[in-house]
């Protein structure tokens, strides 16, 4: 009986440590070259147990205008393996040109790595270059259809 209690205690401790270590917070940007006056998205992804914590975006206010924050939550249970993911998309507009470092964003005790973006001055040449980059990043979809008017039902 004593051995079972010790083994059960060790199992629960191992499970608690693995659950605590499983959480991660990452950040990425939709584009790393932006023309002045354009917006881009900063995407924060949290993988780990469900949390009601919210990221602290106050550090972004120094170099960026925040236009909106949206969030999504995903929960999966596949063959007994539970995974949970939370994602925040922050729409940002840079306040100045040049190389700007996006500071670390915190969620509880976790921090993202700083990221760097390059903000180009608004000029016709840069606007065309930005449009080409956005078109290359976007997905184009097409739909073909036919309609038989002889017997529609």
VOFITI-5407 format. One line per field, with one value per atom (N, C-alpha, C): residue number from 1; residue in one letter; atom name; z, x, y. Coordinates in pm, 1 decimal, always signed. Atoms other than C-alpha are relative to their C-alpha. Example, Ala and Ser with C-alpha at 12.3 -4.5 7.8 and 13.67 -1.06 7.14 Angstrom:
VOFITI-5407
n: c(1, 1, 1, 2, 2, 2)
res: c(a, a, a, s, s, s)
atom: c(N, CA, C, N, CA, C)
z: c(+0.0, +780.0, +0.0, -6.0, +714.0, +73.0)
x: c(+89.0, +1230.0, +90.0, -82.0, +1367.0, -77.0)
y: c(-119.0, -450.0, +120.0, -119.0, -106.0, +109.0)
***
This chain:
VOFITI-5407
n: c(1, 1, 1, 2, 2, 2, 3, 3, 3, 4, 4, 4, 5, 5, 5, 6, 6, 6, 7, 7, 7, 8, 8, 8, 9, 9, 9, 10, 10, 10, 11, 11, 11, 12, 12, 12, 13, 13, 13, 14, 14, 14, 15, 15, 15, 16, 16, 16, 17, 17, 17, 18, 18, 18, 19, 19, 19, 20, 20, 20, 21, 21, 21, 22, 22, 22, 23, 23, 23, 24, 24, 24, 25, 25, 25, 26, 26, 26, 27, 27, 27, 28, 28, 28, 29, 29, 29, 30, 30, 30, 31, 31, 31, 32, 32, 32, 33, 33, 33, 34, 34, 34, 35, 35, 35, 36, 36, 36, 37, 37, 37, 38, 38, 38, 39, 39, 39, 40, 40, 40, 41, 41, 41, 42, 42, 42, 43, 43, 43, 44, 44, 44, 45, 45, 45, 46, 46, 46, 47, 47, 47, 48, 48, 48, 49, 49, 49, 50, 50, 50, 51, 51, 51, 52, 52, 52, 53, 53, 53, 54, 54, 54, 55, 55, 55, 56, 56, 56, 57, 57, 57, 58, 58, 58, 59, 59, 59, 60, 60, 60, 61, 61, 61, 62, 62, 62, 63, 63, 63, 64, 64, 64, 65, 65, 65, 66, 66, 66, 67, 67, 67, 68, 68, 68, 69, 69, 69, 70, 70, 70, 71, 71, 71, 72, 72, 72, 73, 73, 73, 74, 74, 74, 75, 75, 75, 76, 76, 76, 77, 77, 77, 78, 78, 78, 79, 79, 79, 80, 80, 80, 81, 81, 81, 82, 82, 82, 83, 83, 83, 84, 84, 84, 85, 85, 85, 86, 86, 86, 87, 87, 87, 88, 88, 88, 89, 89, 89, 90, 90, 90, 91, 91, 91, 92, 92, 92, 93, 93, 93, 94, 94, 94, 95, 95, 95, 96, 96, 96, 97, 97, 97, 98, 98, 98, 99, 99, 99, 100, 100, 100, 101, 101, 101, 102, 102, 102, 103, 103, 103, 104, 104, 104, 105, 105, 105, 106, 106, 106, 107, 107, 107, 108, 108, 108, 109, 109, 109, 110, 110, 110, 111, 111, 111, 112, 112, 112, 113, 113, 113, 114, 114, 114, 115, 115, 115, 116, 116, 116, 117, 117, 117, 118, 118, 118, 119, 119, 119, 120, 120, 120, 121, 121, 121, 122, 122, 122, 123, 123, 123, 124, 124, 124, 125, 125, 125, 126, 126, 126, 127, 127, 127, 128, 128, 128, 129, 129, 129, 130, 130, 130, 131, 131, 131, 132, 132, 132, 133, 133, 133, 134, 134, 134, 135, 135, 135, 136, 136, 136, 137, 137, 137, 138, 138, 138, 139, 139, 139, 140, 140, 140, 141, 141, 141, 142, 142, 142, 143, 143, 143, 144, 144, 144, 145, 145, 145, 146, 146, 146, 147, 147, 147, 148, 148, 148, 149, 149, 149, 150, 150, 150, 151, 151, 151, 152, 152, 152, 153, 153, 153)
res: c(x, x, x, x, x, x, x, x, x, x, x, x, x, x, x, x, x, x, x, x, x, x, x, x, x, x, x, x, x, x, x, x, x, x, x, x, x, x, x, x, x, x, x, x, x, x, x, x, x, x, x, x, x, x, x, x, x, x, x, x, x, x, x, x, x, x, x, x, x, x, x, x, x, x, x, x, x, x, x, x, x, x, x, x, x, x, x, x, x, x, x, x, x, x, x, x, x, x, x, x, x, x, x, x, x, x, x, x, x, x, x, x, x, x, x, x, x, x, x, x, x, x, x, x, x, x, x, x, x, x, x, x, x, x, x, x, x, x, x, x, x, x, x, x, x, x, x, x, x, x, x, x, x, x, x, x, x, x, x, x, x, x, x, x, x, x, x, x, x, x, x, x, x, x, x, x, x, x, x, x, x, x, x, x, x, x, x, x, x, x, x, x, x, x, x, x, x, x, x, x, x, x, x, x, x, x, x, x, x, x, x, x, x, x, x, x, x, x, x, x, x, x, x, x, x, x, x, x, x, x, x, x, x, x, x, x, x, x, x, x, x, x, x, x, x, x, x, x, x, x, x, x, x, x, x, x, x, x, x, x, x, x, x, x, x, x, x, x, x, x, x, x, x, x, x, x, x, x, x, x, x, x, x, x, x, x, x, x, x, x, x, x, x, x, x, x, x, x, x, x, x, x, x, x, x, x, x, x, x, x, x, x, x, x, x, x, x, x, x, x, x, x, x, x, x, x, x, x, x, x, x, x, x, x, x, x, x, x, x, x, x, x, x, x, x, x, x, x, x, x, x, x, x, x, x, x, x, x, x, x, x, x, x, x, x, x, x, x, x, x, x, x, x, x, x, x, x, x, x, x, x, x, x, x, x, x, x, x, x, x, x, x, x, x, x, x, x, x, x, x, x, x, x, x, x, x, x, x, x, x, x, x, x, x, x, x, x, x, x, x, x, x, x, x, x, x, x, x, x, x, x, x, x, x, x, x, x, x, x, x, x, x, x, x, x, x, x, x, x, x, x, x, x, x, x, x, x, x, x)
atom: c(N, CA, C, N, CA, C, N, CA, C, N, CA, C, N, CA, C, N, CA, C, N, CA, C, N, CA, C, N, CA, C, N, CA, C, N, CA, C, N, CA, C, N, CA, C, N, CA, C, N, CA, C, N, CA, C, N, CA, C, N, CA, C, N, CA, C, N, CA, C, N, CA, C, N, CA, C, N, CA, C, N, CA, C, N, CA, C, N, CA, C, N, CA, C, N, CA, C, N, CA, C, N, CA, C, N, CA, C, N, CA, C, N, CA, C, N, CA, C, N, CA, C, N, CA, C, N, CA, C, N, CA, C, N, CA, C, N, CA, C, N, CA, C, N, CA, C, N, CA, C, N, CA, C, N, CA, C, N, CA, C, N, CA, C, N, CA, C, N, CA, C, N, CA, C, N, CA, C, N, CA, C, N, CA, C, N, CA, C, N, CA, C, N, CA, C, N, CA, C, N, CA, C, N, CA, C, N, CA, C, N, CA, C, N, CA, C, N, CA, C, N, CA, C, N, CA, C, N, CA, C, N, CA, C, N, CA, C, N, CA, C, N, CA, C, N, CA, C, N, CA, C, N, CA, C, N, CA, C, N, CA, C, N, CA, C, N, CA, C, N, CA, C, N, CA, C, N, CA, C, N, CA, C, N, CA, C, N, CA, C, N, CA, C, N, CA, C, N, CA, C, N, CA, C, N, CA, C, N, CA, C, N, CA, C, N, CA, C, N, CA, C, N, CA, C, N, CA, C, N, CA, C, N, CA, C, N, CA, C, N, CA, C, N, CA, C, N, CA, C, N, CA, C, N, CA, C, N, CA, C, N, CA, C, N, CA, C, N, CA, C, N, CA, C, N, CA, C, N, CA, C, N, CA, C, N, CA, C, N, CA, C, N, CA, C, N, CA, C, N, CA, C, N, CA, C, N, CA, C, N, CA, C, N, CA, C, N, CA, C, N, CA, C, N, CA, C, N, CA, C, N, CA, C, N, CA, C, N, CA, C, N, CA, C, N, CA, C, N, CA, C, N, CA, C, N, CA, C, N, CA, C, N, CA, C, N, CA, C, N, CA, C, N, CA, C, N, CA, C, N, CA, C, N, CA, C, N, CA, C, N, CA, C, N, CA, C, N, CA, C, N, CA, C, N, CA, C, N, CA, C, N, CA, C, N, CA, C, N, CA, C, N, CA, C, N, CA, C, N, CA, C, N, CA, C)
z: c(+0.0, +0.0, +0.0, -9.1, +88.6, -134.4, +130.2, -248.0, -100.6, +91.9, -436.7, +27.8, -36.4, -245.6, -49.2, +43.9, -321.1, -152.8, +145.3, -691.1, -50.9, +39.2, -716.9, +23.1, -30.1, -551.8, -103.6, +100.9, -790.9, -136.1, +126.7, -1089.5, -4.6, -3.3, -985.0, -4.2, +4.3, -925.0, -140.9, +136.9, -1268.0, -94.4, +83.0, -1428.2, +20.1, -28.2, -1255.0, -61.9, +58.3, -1368.8, -151.9, +145.6, -1728.7, -46.4, +36.7, -1737.0, +11.0, -18.1, -1602.4, -108.7, +101.6, -1855.5, -140.3, +132.9, -2146.8, -55.1, +45.6, -2164.2, -73.8, +74.9, -2423.2, -56.6, +56.2, -2555.0, -110.3, +113.0, -2898.5, -68.0, +74.5, -3115.5, -140.1, +137.0, -3488.0, -64.2, +70.5, -3728.7, -137.3, +132.0, -4048.9, -110.4, +95.0, -4232.3, +78.7, -71.1, -4133.5, -68.7, +67.2, -4386.4, -22.0, +4.3, -4355.6, -50.3, +45.4, -4532.7, +103.7, -98.2, -4303.2, -33.1, +19.2, -4253.9, -19.2, +14.0, -4306.4, +135.0, -121.3, -4040.9, -29.0, +8.5, -3972.0, +127.1, -116.0, -3728.3, +77.9, -92.6, -3427.6, +55.1, -43.1, -3346.0, +117.4, -118.0, -2996.8, +11.7, -13.3, -2953.1, +134.2, -129.5, -2612.2, -9.5, -4.4, -2596.5, +143.8, -136.9, -2256.9, +60.9, -66.6, -1999.8, -8.9, +11.2, -2013.7, +103.2, -89.6, -1863.9, -27.4, +15.4, -1803.2, -3.8, +6.0, -1810.5, -135.8, +123.6, -2071.7, -18.9, +24.9, -2239.5, +34.7, -31.3, -2134.7, -123.3, +123.2, -2448.6, +22.5, -26.4, -2276.4, -57.1, +54.0, -2395.1, -148.0, +143.6, -2755.1, -27.6, +20.8, -2705.5, -29.4, +23.8, -2726.1, -149.3, +142.1, -3097.2, -94.5, +85.1, -3221.8, +50.2, -33.4, -3232.4, -8.4, -1.4, -3137.0, -49.1, +58.2, -3356.4, +40.7, -40.8, -3233.3, +47.9, -50.7, -3048.0, -12.0, +6.3, -3131.6, +55.8, -56.3, -2966.5, -43.2, +35.1, -3045.2, +95.4, -90.9, -2834.2, -69.2, +62.1, -2953.5, +103.6, -93.4, -2748.3, -80.0, +70.8, -2887.0, +97.9, -75.9, -2738.7, -101.7, +100.4, -2971.9, +68.3, -63.8, -2836.2, +141.8, -139.0, -2482.9, +18.7, -8.4, -2564.7, -11.9, -1.8, -2466.9, -32.4, +29.2, -2621.7, -3.9, -3.3, -2573.4, -54.6, +61.0, -2768.3, +4.7, -1.6, -2729.7, -88.2, +92.2, -2990.6, +6.0, +4.2, -2987.9, -125.1, +114.6, -3303.5, +31.3, -32.5, -3244.5, -128.2, +120.8, -3532.0, +41.4, -37.9, -3509.7, -118.7, +98.8, -3697.0, +62.3, -54.2, -3647.0, +5.3, -16.0, -3523.4, -67.9, +60.6, -3690.7, -104.4, +102.5, -3974.3, +53.8, -38.9, -3957.5, +61.0, -65.0, -3776.0, +139.8, -129.6, -3479.0, +62.2, -73.3, -3217.5, +72.6, -73.8, -3095.9, +132.1, -127.8, -2724.4, +40.2, -53.0, -2532.2, +55.4, -55.3, -2444.6, +106.8, -109.5, -2112.7, +16.9, -36.2, -2018.2, +127.9, -128.0, -1649.7, +19.3, -18.2, -1597.2, -130.3, +128.5, -1965.3, -80.6, +86.7, -2217.8, -140.2, +138.3, -2594.1, -26.8, +43.0, -2770.4, -74.2, +77.7, -2911.4, -149.1, +145.6, -3285.5, -62.3, +67.1, -3538.4, -130.4, +126.4, -3822.3, -59.0, +68.7, -4080.9, -57.2, +47.4, -4148.8, -103.5, +110.7, -4486.4, -11.3, +20.5, -4567.3, -109.8, +98.7, -4762.6, -127.3, +131.2, -5125.6, -103.8, +102.5, -5452.8, -23.2, +22.4, -5497.9, +111.2, -112.6, -5149.2, +3.8, +0.6, -5187.6, -100.6, +101.3, -5507.8, +51.1, -54.8, -5339.6, +108.2, -106.7, -5041.7, -57.4, +64.4, -5269.8, -57.9, +56.6, -5446.3, +110.6, -111.4, -5112.9, +56.1, -54.4, -4988.2, -96.5, +96.9, -5312.6, +2.2, -5.3, -5285.3, +124.7, -124.3, -4926.9, +0.6, -5.1, -5002.1, -84.5, +73.1, -5125.6, -95.1, +98.4, -5443.9, -16.7, +16.4, -5481.4, -123.0, +115.6, -5787.0, +10.2, +0.7, -5825.0, -141.9, +130.6, -6151.6, +22.0, -13.2, -6194.7, -134.4, +116.6, -6457.6, +48.5, -36.7, -6448.0, -116.5, +101.4, -6636.1, +11.6, -6.5, -6713.2, -53.8, +55.4, -6887.5, +110.2, -109.3, -6563.9, +134.0, -122.3, -6255.3, +125.1, -121.0, -6011.1, -11.9)
x: c(+82.5, +0.0, +87.2, -89.3, +284.0, +69.3, -65.8, +455.6, -94.7, +98.8, +136.4, -16.5, +12.9, +102.3, +119.9, -121.9, +464.5, +0.3, +3.2, +427.8, -105.7, +105.8, +100.5, +42.8, -50.3, +259.8, +103.5, -100.8, +557.7, -63.9, +70.2, +324.8, -69.0, +69.3, +117.7, +98.0, -101.8, +429.9, +57.3, -51.4, +566.5, -102.0, +106.1, +232.2, -9.8, +7.3, +224.7, +117.3, -118.2, +580.9, -13.6, +15.6, +508.3, -105.9, +104.7, +187.9, +50.7, -52.2, +367.1, +100.6, -101.2, +651.0, -57.9, +57.4, +415.9, -45.7, +50.3, +299.9, +109.6, -95.0, +464.6, -72.3, +52.0, +414.4, +93.8, -81.3, +536.1, -66.2, +50.7, +497.6, +58.8, -48.0, +523.6, -76.8, +64.1, +440.7, -45.3, +50.7, +237.8, +95.4, -99.1, +499.7, +110.7, -109.0, +842.0, +45.3, -25.4, +854.1, -134.1, +126.8, +578.9, +26.6, -8.3, +523.2, -71.1, +58.0, +451.0, -146.7, +142.6, +75.1, -76.7, +66.0, +3.9, -3.8, +8.0, -95.7, +51.6, -39.3, +28.9, -48.1, +47.2, -62.9, +115.5, -86.7, +130.4, -85.4, +76.7, +14.2, +71.4, -51.2, +67.6, -70.9, +56.2, +16.6, +41.6, -23.0, -18.0, -46.0, +32.7, -5.2, +17.5, -7.2, -86.9, -137.3, +129.8, -357.6, -79.7, +88.3, -655.3, +36.2, -32.4, -588.1, -93.9, +79.1, -787.8, +89.9, -93.7, -473.9, -7.8, -3.8, -451.1, +140.9, -133.2, -127.7, +4.8, -21.4, +15.3, +58.9, -41.9, +33.8, +48.8, -36.2, +131.6, +136.7, -133.3, +495.0, -5.5, +12.1, +372.5, -36.9, +49.3, +225.9, +110.1, -109.3, +569.0, +21.1, -32.7, +627.4, -115.6, +109.7, +287.0, -134.2, +140.4, -79.2, -67.2, +72.2, -294.7, -141.5, +131.5, -606.0, -102.5, +95.7, -760.0, +69.7, -49.6, -708.9, -114.1, +98.8, -895.2, +64.5, -55.5, -858.2, -84.0, +66.5, -943.4, +49.6, -33.8, -944.8, -30.6, +17.8, -901.2, +26.4, -13.5, -951.9, -16.8, +9.3, -881.2, +19.9, -16.0, -918.1, +5.5, -20.3, -770.3, +61.7, -44.4, -739.7, +50.4, -36.4, -721.8, +107.9, -102.0, -451.2, -70.0, +66.7, -587.7, +101.4, -84.9, -436.9, -88.5, +72.2, -543.3, +91.2, -77.4, -433.4, -81.8, +63.1, -512.7, +84.6, -73.0, -421.4, -58.7, +40.0, -433.3, +61.7, -49.9, -403.0, -14.5, -4.2, -302.2, +31.9, -22.8, -337.3, +76.4, -89.6, -52.0, +31.0, -49.9, +49.4, +120.6, -120.0, +405.5, -15.1, +4.7, +446.2, +117.6, -118.8, +786.1, +57.0, -64.4, +1004.3, +131.7, -127.8, +1319.7, -19.9, +5.8, +1402.3, -59.0, +66.8, +1168.6, -3.4, +6.1, +1195.6, -133.7, +123.3, +867.2, +42.7, -48.5, +929.2, -68.9, +59.8, +855.3, -137.8, +134.6, +490.9, -9.8, +8.0, +415.5, -142.0, +124.7, +143.3, +31.3, -36.5, +167.4, +150.2, -145.7, +529.6, +74.3, -63.4, +594.1, +19.6, -31.3, +749.3, +28.5, -37.0, +779.2, +138.6, -127.2, +1104.9, -28.6, +18.7, +1147.1, +11.3, -2.5, +1085.3, +38.1, -38.9, +1208.4, -77.0, +63.9, +1020.9, +69.7, -56.4, +1139.0, -115.0, +106.0, +912.5, +60.7, -49.2, +970.5, -81.3, +72.5, +880.6, -104.0, +107.9, +558.6, +43.3, -35.0, +665.7, -65.9, +63.9, +514.2, +75.7, -80.3, +803.4, -22.6, +20.6, +760.6, -142.6, +139.0, +382.0, -18.1, +9.1, +417.5, +67.0, -71.3, +672.3, -83.9, +84.4, +439.9, -120.1, +113.7, +144.1, +41.0, -47.6, +351.4, +23.2, -23.0, +455.0, -131.4, +128.7, +95.9, -68.9, +61.0, -21.9, +69.4, -72.7, +250.6, -39.4, +37.9, +143.0, -144.4, +142.5, -228.8, -28.1, +41.3, -405.2, -112.3, +103.2, -607.9, -88.7, +96.9, -922.3, -84.7, +87.0, -1136.2, -109.7, +113.5, -1476.5, -54.6, +61.7, -1606.6, -134.7, +131.0, -1969.8, -70.3, +86.5, -2221.4, -142.3, +140.3, -2595.6, -76.6, +82.2, -2825.5, -140.7, +130.3, -3134.7, -113.4, +104.3, -3319.9, -78.2, +70.6, -3400.2, +63.9, -64.3, -3310.6, -36.1, +39.3, -3491.4, +34.0)
y: c(-118.9, +0.0, +125.7, -115.4, +234.9, +26.4, -15.7, +168.7, +65.4, -58.4, +252.2, +149.1, -141.7, +580.3, +80.1, -69.4, +675.7, +13.7, -5.3, +586.4, +98.1, -93.1, +777.1, +144.9, -134.7, +1082.4, +43.0, -33.3, +1071.0, +25.8, -19.1, +1035.5, +134.9, -128.8, +1337.3, +117.1, -106.4, +1546.8, +14.3, -4.0, +1452.9, +62.2, -56.8, +1535.6, +150.5, -143.3, +1876.3, +74.0, -65.0, +1959.0, +4.5, +1.6, +1850.7, +98.2, -94.3, +2056.0, +143.1, -135.3, +2364.7, +35.4, -26.2, +2328.8, +3.2, +9.6, +2272.8, +134.7, -129.5, +2635.7, +76.9, -82.4, +2860.4, +121.3, -123.8, +3212.2, +45.5, -44.3, +3319.1, +119.0, -115.3, +3627.8, -1.5, -16.5, +3688.2, +114.7, -110.9, +3969.2, -47.0, +36.8, +3948.7, +45.9, -51.7, +4158.1, +66.7, -66.7, +4283.7, +128.5, -128.6, +4571.7, +66.8, -71.5, +4829.5, +140.9, -138.8, +5160.3, +86.6, -91.2, +5455.4, +25.5, -19.8, +5488.2, -130.1, +129.6, +5116.7, -71.4, +80.2, +4867.9, -141.5, +140.8, +4516.6, -67.7, +75.1, +4241.5, -61.6, +72.2, +4120.1, -112.9, +116.2, +3767.0, -66.2, +68.7, +3624.9, -133.9, +134.2, +3250.0, -58.0, +63.4, +3085.9, -144.2, +142.4, +2705.6, -45.4, +47.1, +2565.0, -10.2, +12.9, +2516.6, +129.5, -116.3, +2749.1, +105.0, -110.1, +3089.1, +117.0, -121.7, +3403.1, +123.0, -111.8, +3617.5, +67.5, -77.5, +3891.1, +55.0, -56.1, +4006.5, +148.6, -141.4, +4342.0, +67.8, -66.2, +4555.9, +143.0, -139.9, +4884.9, +37.0, -30.6, +4858.1, +36.0, -29.0, +4881.4, +144.9, -136.5, +5231.6, +100.9, -93.5, +5395.7, +25.4, -12.9, +5327.0, -32.2, +43.9, +5207.2, +51.7, -21.3, +5301.4, -136.3, +127.0, +5003.8, +26.9, -22.8, +4988.7, -104.0, +102.2, +4668.8, -124.4, +127.3, +4343.8, -100.7, +107.8, +4025.1, -125.7, +123.1, +3688.0, -118.9, +125.7, +3328.0, -107.2, +108.4, +3013.3, -131.8, +130.5, +2655.3, -107.7, +112.2, +2338.0, -128.7, +127.5, +1988.6, -114.6, +123.0, +1644.7, -113.0, +103.2, +1383.8, -121.5, +124.2, +1029.6, +22.6, -25.6, +1161.4, +105.2, -105.7, +1419.5, +134.5, -129.9, +1758.7, +108.8, -116.1, +2071.2, +124.0, -126.5, +2428.7, +108.5, -108.2, +2734.3, +127.2, -131.5, +3100.8, +90.2, -87.4, +3360.2, +140.0, -140.0, +3739.6, +61.7, -75.1, +3950.9, +147.9, -141.8, +4310.9, +75.9, -79.3, +4556.8, +125.9, -109.4, +4807.8, +90.4, -95.9, +5122.9, +70.3, -64.8, +5251.3, +152.0, -146.1, +5610.3, +69.2, -61.8, +5663.8, -94.4, +82.2, +5534.4, -53.3, +58.9, +5327.2, -138.7, +130.9, +5005.6, +18.3, -9.5, +4960.6, -139.5, +125.1, +4689.4, -7.8, +25.5, +4547.7, -62.8, +51.3, +4498.9, -130.3, +122.5, +4180.1, +30.3, -9.3, +4128.5, -107.9, +95.5, +3958.9, -53.0, +66.1, +3714.5, -76.6, +60.3, +3632.7, +9.5, +2.6, +3524.9, -27.8, +29.9, +3446.4, +127.4, -113.5, +3685.5, -49.0, +30.1, +3689.3, +56.5, -57.5, +3759.0, +129.6, -123.6, +4111.0, -29.8, +14.1, +4140.5, +133.1, -123.2, +4393.1, +14.4, -33.1, +4562.8, +121.7, -116.4, +4812.6, +80.3, -88.2, +5109.4, +94.0, -81.2, +5273.9, +128.2, -125.1, +5633.4, -18.5, +9.7, +5677.0, +71.2, -53.9, +5726.1, -89.6, +84.3, +5603.0, -131.5, +121.2, +5356.4, -102.5, +90.9, +5209.1, -53.5, +45.5, +5191.2, -113.4, +104.8, +4985.2, -126.4, +115.0, +4756.7, -67.2, +55.2, +4713.3, -74.1, +66.6, +4629.3, -134.8, +126.6, +4362.2, -102.1, +92.4, +4209.5, -50.5, +41.4, +4205.1, -96.5, +91.2, +4040.2, -135.4, +127.2, +3776.4, -78.3, +66.8, +3700.9, -45.6, +33.5, +3685.0, -123.3, +118.3, +3374.7, +39.8, -30.2, +3405.8, -121.9, +106.7, +3201.1, +29.2, -14.4, +3138.7, -104.4, +91.0, +2979.1, -4.8, +20.2, +2832.9, -67.0, +62.7, +2742.5, -0.6, +8.2, +2642.3, -11.0, +6.5, +2680.5, -59.2, +65.5, +2449.6, +58.3, -66.7, +2659.7, -86.4, +86.5, +2374.5, -70.6, +68.8, +2190.3, +39.9, -47.8, +2392.4, -78.2, +73.7, +2158.6, -146.3)
***
